[in-house]
Amino acid sequence: MQDEEGPPPLLLGRFAQLVRARDLEYIVRERDGRRELFIELPKALEEDGGATATGASCIFDETLTVRGEPCLVPGLSQPVE
């Protein structure tokens, strides 16, 4: 899934849960020669404008891709049974 503009993004997908986007935080750090991405996803509540958080048991929906490849993992992009 590469086009003439370069390689696909490292991580691309939609959240499966409603989050407070203005409070979303992330950090990339290096540990043991590897880069790690940490994302804090504060869930949206009813008092955040009337939206009710979904009952999704995963963070992303099935659109999640890593380096252009589909990434279907229970708890990450598929519901946990």
N, C-alpha and C positions, 0 to 999 in steps of 0.2 A: 504494500500500500504506500509506495513512495511516488511522489510526483516531481515535476521539474523544479520545485521550490526547495527541495532538500528532503531530509529524512522526516518521518512522521514524528509527532511529539512523543516524548517519553511516556506520558500518562494522559489519557483522554477518556472522558466518560461523564455521564450524568449521575447526580446523587439520587439515591433511592429514597432518601429521607429529606424532609424539609429542614433546612438549616438557616441560621441567622447569618447571612452572607457578610454583613458588616462586621461581625465578630469572628469570622473565620481567620485562623492564623496558621502559618506553616513555617517550617525551618528545614534547611538542608544542611546536614553536617557530615563531616568525614570521620570515620572511625575504622581503624584497622585497614586503611587504604581503600575503603568502600564508602560511597556516598549513600546517606540514608535520608529519606524524606519523612518528616513527621507533620501530620496535619491535625489540628484541633477543630472539630466540627461541632459547634454548639447547636443543639437541636432547637428548632423553632417551637414555641409554645403558643397556646391560645392567646395569651396576652401580647404576643408579638404581631398583632394585626389581625387576629381572628383565625389564623391558619392553625389547623390541628396537625400535629406531627403524625406521619403515617406509621403504621405498624410494621414496616419493613424490617426484616432481621439482617439485612446486609447494608453496606455503606453506599455502594454504587449499584446501578442497574446493569442489565446485560450489555449495554453499549460500551462498557469499559474495555479499553485496549491499552496494551503496553508495547511501546515501540511498533505500533501499527498492527499488532497481533491480538485477536480476541483473548480476553482473560476472564474465564468463567471459574470462579473459586467460591465454594460455600463460605458465607460470612463476609466476603468481600464484594462479589458481584452476583451471587446467587443466594436465595434464601437458605437459612439453616433449618433443617427439618427437626 
